[in-house]
Amino acid sequence: MHAAAVRFEIRIPAAQSLKEKRAVVKHLSAALVKAHQVSLAEVDHQDTWQRCALGVAVVASHPSQLDRILHAVEEMIDRQEDVELMSVFVSHFEEPA
């Protein structure tokens, strides 16, 4: 088993309130979970209008499958017109032999 935890720091430049920010985050989160079957949570900046940190967890049977999913998730976030991907931090975990 192979797993990864990823922190995506994103900016939502058009958000003028927490309500607007949460609408964008909710839509993006639902799309990511539906498309890639990942686990996801907002992990930081909950009270900041234009900033969000999303924590995404992925489990796969093979490292190449894990990398493929992570790349697809990052591309999907980067393609969103209403968000700006600022940084990505990845932590990999491998089941001990």
Rosetta constraint file for C-alpha pairs under 8 A:
AtomPair CA 1 CA 59 HARMONIC 7.10 0.50
AtomPair CA 1 CA 60 HARMONIC 6.11 0.50
AtomPair CA 1 CA 61 HARMONIC 4.86 0.50
AtomPair CA 1 CA 62 HARMONIC 6.89 0.50
AtomPair CA 1 CA 94 HARMONIC 6.39 0.50
AtomPair CA 1 CA 95 HARMONIC 5.60 0.50
AtomPair CA 2 CA 59 HARMONIC 5.74 0.50
AtomPair CA 2 CA 60 HARMONIC 5.32 0.50
AtomPair CA 2 CA 61 HARMONIC 5.88 0.50
AtomPair CA 2 CA 62 HARMONIC 6.30 0.50
AtomPair CA 2 CA 63 HARMONIC 6.16 0.50
AtomPair CA 2 CA 66 HARMONIC 7.11 0.50
AtomPair CA 2 CA 92 HARMONIC 7.61 0.50
AtomPair CA 2 CA 93 HARMONIC 6.03 0.50
AtomPair CA 2 CA 94 HARMONIC 4.83 0.50
AtomPair CA 2 CA 95 HARMONIC 6.43 0.50
AtomPair CA 3 CA 57 HARMONIC 7.33 0.50
AtomPair CA 3 CA 58 HARMONIC 5.53 0.50
AtomPair CA 3 CA 59 HARMONIC 4.29 0.50
AtomPair CA 3 CA 60 HARMONIC 6.25 0.50
AtomPair CA 3 CA 66 HARMONIC 7.13 0.50
AtomPair CA 3 CA 92 HARMONIC 5.95 0.50
AtomPair CA 3 CA 93 HARMONIC 5.06 0.50
AtomPair CA 3 CA 94 HARMONIC 6.35 0.50
AtomPair CA 4 CA 57 HARMONIC 5.82 0.50
AtomPair CA 4 CA 58 HARMONIC 5.36 0.50
AtomPair CA 4 CA 59 HARMONIC 6.63 0.50
AtomPair CA 4 CA 66 HARMONIC 7.56 0.50
AtomPair CA 4 CA 90 HARMONIC 6.82 0.50
AtomPair CA 4 CA 91 HARMONIC 5.49 0.50
AtomPair CA 4 CA 92 HARMONIC 4.37 0.50
AtomPair CA 4 CA 93 HARMONIC 5.78 0.50
AtomPair CA 5 CA 55 HARMONIC 6.90 0.50
AtomPair CA 5 CA 56 HARMONIC 5.72 0.50
AtomPair CA 5 CA 57 HARMONIC 4.59 0.50
AtomPair CA 5 CA 58 HARMONIC 6.58 0.50
AtomPair CA 5 CA 90 HARMONIC 5.95 0.50
AtomPair CA 5 CA 91 HARMONIC 5.24 0.50
AtomPair CA 5 CA 92 HARMONIC 6.60 0.50
AtomPair CA 6 CA 54 HARMONIC 7.97 0.50
AtomPair CA 6 CA 55 HARMONIC 5.64 0.50
AtomPair CA 6 CA 56 HARMONIC 5.11 0.50
AtomPair CA 6 CA 57 HARMONIC 6.43 0.50
AtomPair CA 6 CA 88 HARMONIC 6.91 0.50
AtomPair CA 6 CA 89 HARMONIC 5.56 0.50
AtomPair CA 6 CA 90 HARMONIC 4.47 0.50
AtomPair CA 6 CA 91 HARMONIC 6.27 0.50
AtomPair CA 7 CA 53 HARMONIC 6.45 0.50
AtomPair CA 7 CA 54 HARMONIC 5.62 0.50
AtomPair CA 7 CA 55 HARMONIC 4.63 0.50
AtomPair CA 7 CA 56 HARMONIC 6.44 0.50
AtomPair CA 7 CA 88 HARMONIC 5.73 0.50
AtomPair CA 7 CA 89 HARMONIC 5.11 0.50
AtomPair CA 7 CA 90 HARMONIC 6.57 0.50
AtomPair CA 8 CA 53 HARMONIC 5.53 0.50
AtomPair CA 8 CA 54 HARMONIC 5.11 0.50
AtomPair CA 8 CA 55 HARMONIC 6.49 0.50
AtomPair CA 8 CA 56 HARMONIC 7.86 0.50
AtomPair CA 8 CA 85 HARMONIC 7.20 0.50
AtomPair CA 8 CA 86 HARMONIC 7.59 0.50
AtomPair CA 8 CA 87 HARMONIC 5.98 0.50
AtomPair CA 8 CA 88 HARMONIC 4.78 0.50
AtomPair CA 8 CA 89 HARMONIC 6.69 0.50
AtomPair CA 9 CA 51 HARMONIC 7.52 0.50
AtomPair CA 9 CA 52 HARMONIC 5.97 0.50
AtomPair CA 9 CA 53 HARMONIC 4.53 0.50
AtomPair CA 9 CA 54 HARMONIC 6.57 0.50
AtomPair CA 9 CA 85 HARMONIC 6.28 0.50
AtomPair CA 9 CA 86 HARMONIC 5.39 0.50
AtomPair CA 9 CA 87 HARMONIC 5.16 0.50
AtomPair CA 9 CA 88 HARMONIC 6.41 0.50
AtomPair CA 10 CA 51 HARMONIC 5.93 0.50
AtomPair CA 10 CA 52 HARMONIC 5.29 0.50
AtomPair CA 10 CA 53 HARMONIC 6.17 0.50
AtomPair CA 10 CA 54 HARMONIC 7.80 0.50
AtomPair CA 10 CA 83 HARMONIC 6.44 0.50
AtomPair CA 10 CA 84 HARMONIC 5.50 0.50
AtomPair CA 10 CA 85 HARMONIC 4.58 0.50
AtomPair CA 10 CA 86 HARMONIC 5.26 0.50
AtomPair CA 10 CA 87 HARMONIC 7.19 0.50
AtomPair CA 11 CA 50 HARMONIC 5.45 0.50
AtomPair CA 11 CA 51 HARMONIC 4.58 0.50
AtomPair CA 11 CA 52 HARMONIC 6.32 0.50
AtomPair CA 11 CA 83 HARMONIC 5.62 0.50
AtomPair CA 11 CA 84 HARMONIC 4.96 0.50
AtomPair CA 11 CA 85 HARMONIC 6.48 0.50
AtomPair CA 11 CA 86 HARMONIC 6.75 0.50
AtomPair CA 12 CA 21 HARMONIC 6.83 0.50
AtomPair CA 12 CA 24 HARMONIC 7.95 0.50
AtomPair CA 12 CA 49 HARMONIC 7.71 0.50
AtomPair CA 12 CA 50 HARMONIC 4.57 0.50
AtomPair CA 12 CA 51 HARMONIC 5.99 0.50
AtomPair CA 12 CA 52 HARMONIC 7.73 0.50
AtomPair CA 12 CA 82 HARMONIC 6.21 0.50
AtomPair CA 12 CA 83 HARMONIC 4.71 0.50
AtomPair CA 12 CA 84 HARMONIC 6.35 0.50
AtomPair CA 13 CA 50 HARMONIC 5.63 0.50
AtomPair CA 13 CA 82 HARMONIC 7.31 0.50
AtomPair CA 13 CA 83 HARMONIC 6.96 0.50
AtomPair CA 13 CA 84 HARMONIC 7.66 0.50
AtomPair CA 14 CA 50 HARMONIC 7.44 0.50
AtomPair CA 14 CA 82 HARMONIC 7.09 0.50
AtomPair CA 15 CA 20 HARMONIC 5.28 0.50
AtomPair CA 15 CA 21 HARMONIC 5.24 0.50
AtomPair CA 15 CA 49 HARMONIC 6.08 0.50
AtomPair CA 15 CA 50 HARMONIC 5.65 0.50
AtomPair CA 16 CA 20 HARMONIC 6.48 0.50
AtomPair CA 16 CA 21 HARMONIC 7.57 0.50
AtomPair CA 16 CA 49 HARMONIC 6.42 0.50
AtomPair CA 16 CA 50 HARMONIC 7.53 0.50
AtomPair CA 17 CA 21 HARMONIC 6.33 0.50
AtomPair CA 17 CA 49 HARMONIC 5.45 0.50
AtomPair CA 18 CA 22 HARMONIC 5.96 0.50
AtomPair CA 18 CA 47 HARMONIC 6.97 0.50
AtomPair CA 18 CA 48 HARMONIC 7.04 0.50
AtomPair CA 18 CA 49 HARMONIC 5.06 0.50
AtomPair CA 19 CA 23 HARMONIC 6.25 0.50
AtomPair CA 20 CA 24 HARMONIC 6.53 0.50
AtomPair CA 20 CA 49 HARMONIC 7.95 0.50
AtomPair CA 21 CA 25 HARMONIC 6.22 0.50
AtomPair CA 21 CA 49 HARMONIC 5.89 0.50
AtomPair CA 21 CA 50 HARMONIC 6.60 0.50
AtomPair CA 22 CA 26 HARMONIC 5.79 0.50
AtomPair CA 23 CA 27 HARMONIC 6.18 0.50
AtomPair CA 24 CA 28 HARMONIC 6.14 0.50
AtomPair CA 24 CA 82 HARMONIC 7.55 0.50
AtomPair CA 25 CA 29 HARMONIC 5.89 0.50
AtomPair CA 25 CA 52 HARMONIC 7.95 0.50
AtomPair CA 26 CA 30 HARMONIC 6.12 0.50
AtomPair CA 27 CA 31 HARMONIC 6.24 0.50
AtomPair CA 28 CA 32 HARMONIC 6.20 0.50
AtomPair CA 28 CA 77 HARMONIC 7.60 0.50
AtomPair CA 29 CA 33 HARMONIC 6.20 0.50
AtomPair CA 29 CA 40 HARMONIC 6.94 0.50
AtomPair CA 30 CA 34 HARMONIC 6.06 0.50
AtomPair CA 31 CA 35 HARMONIC 6.00 0.50
AtomPair CA 32 CA 36 HARMONIC 5.81 0.50
AtomPair CA 32 CA 37 HARMONIC 7.32 0.50
AtomPair CA 32 CA 38 HARMONIC 7.08 0.50
AtomPair CA 32 CA 73 HARMONIC 6.74 0.50
AtomPair CA 32 CA 76 HARMONIC 7.61 0.50
AtomPair CA 33 CA 37 HARMONIC 4.75 0.50
AtomPair CA 33 CA 38 HARMONIC 5.18 0.50
AtomPair CA 33 CA 39 HARMONIC 6.70 0.50
AtomPair CA 33 CA 40 HARMONIC 7.31 0.50
AtomPair CA 36 CA 69 HARMONIC 6.88 0.50
AtomPair CA 36 CA 73 HARMONIC 7.21 0.50
AtomPair CA 38 CA 56 HARMONIC 6.61 0.50
AtomPair CA 38 CA 57 HARMONIC 5.98 0.50
AtomPair CA 38 CA 58 HARMONIC 5.49 0.50
AtomPair CA 39 CA 56 HARMONIC 5.66 0.50
AtomPair CA 39 CA 57 HARMONIC 5.12 0.50
AtomPair CA 39 CA 58 HARMONIC 6.76 0.50
AtomPair CA 40 CA 54 HARMONIC 6.82 0.50
AtomPair CA 40 CA 55 HARMONIC 5.59 0.50
AtomPair CA 40 CA 56 HARMONIC 4.49 0.50
AtomPair CA 40 CA 57 HARMONIC 6.37 0.50
AtomPair CA 41 CA 54 HARMONIC 5.72 0.50
AtomPair CA 41 CA 55 HARMONIC 5.29 0.50
AtomPair CA 41 CA 56 HARMONIC 6.71 0.50
AtomPair CA 42 CA 46 HARMONIC 7.23 0.50
AtomPair CA 42 CA 52 HARMONIC 6.93 0.50
AtomPair CA 42 CA 53 HARMONIC 5.75 0.50
AtomPair CA 42 CA 54 HARMONIC 4.55 0.50
AtomPair CA 42 CA 55 HARMONIC 6.12 0.50
AtomPair CA 43 CA 52 HARMONIC 7.89 0.50
AtomPair CA 43 CA 53 HARMONIC 5.53 0.50
AtomPair CA 43 CA 54 HARMONIC 5.67 0.50
AtomPair CA 43 CA 55 HARMONIC 5.83 0.50
AtomPair CA 44 CA 52 HARMONIC 6.30 0.50
AtomPair CA 44 CA 53 HARMONIC 5.06 0.50
AtomPair CA 44 CA 54 HARMONIC 7.42 0.50
AtomPair CA 45 CA 51 HARMONIC 6.10 0.50
AtomPair CA 45 CA 52 HARMONIC 5.32 0.50
AtomPair CA 45 CA 53 HARMONIC 6.45 0.50
AtomPair CA 46 CA 52 HARMONIC 6.81 0.50
AtomPair CA 48 CA 52 HARMONIC 7.47 0.50
AtomPair CA 58 CA 66 HARMONIC 6.97 0.50
AtomPair CA 58 CA 69 HARMONIC 7.76 0.50
AtomPair CA 58 CA 70 HARMONIC 7.66 0.50
AtomPair CA 59 CA 66 HARMONIC 6.78 0.50
AtomPair CA 60 CA 65 HARMONIC 6.21 0.50
AtomPair CA 60 CA 66 HARMONIC 5.35 0.50
AtomPair CA 61 CA 65 HARMONIC 7.22 0.50
AtomPair CA 61 CA 66 HARMONIC 7.75 0.50
AtomPair CA 62 CA 66 HARMONIC 6.44 0.50
AtomPair CA 63 CA 67 HARMONIC 6.20 0.50
AtomPair CA 64 CA 68 HARMONIC 6.10 0.50
AtomPair CA 65 CA 69 HARMONIC 6.29 0.50
AtomPair CA 66 CA 70 HARMONIC 6.23 0.50
AtomPair CA 67 CA 71 HARMONIC 6.04 0.50
AtomPair CA 68 CA 72 HARMONIC 6.19 0.50
AtomPair CA 69 CA 73 HARMONIC 6.17 0.50
AtomPair CA 70 CA 74 HARMONIC 6.20 0.50
AtomPair CA 71 CA 75 HARMONIC 6.12 0.50
AtomPair CA 72 CA 76 HARMONIC 6.11 0.50
AtomPair CA 73 CA 77 HARMONIC 6.32 0.50
AtomPair CA 74 CA 78 HARMONIC 6.10 0.50
AtomPair CA 75 CA 79 HARMONIC 6.08 0.50
AtomPair CA 76 CA 80 HARMONIC 6.66 0.50
AtomPair CA 77 CA 83 HARMONIC 7.51 0.50
AtomPair CA 77 CA 85 HARMONIC 6.91 0.50
AtomPair CA 78 CA 83 HARMONIC 7.53 0.50
AtomPair CA 78 CA 84 HARMONIC 6.76 0.50
AtomPair CA 78 CA 85 HARMONIC 5.76 0.50
AtomPair CA 80 CA 84 HARMONIC 7.69 0.50
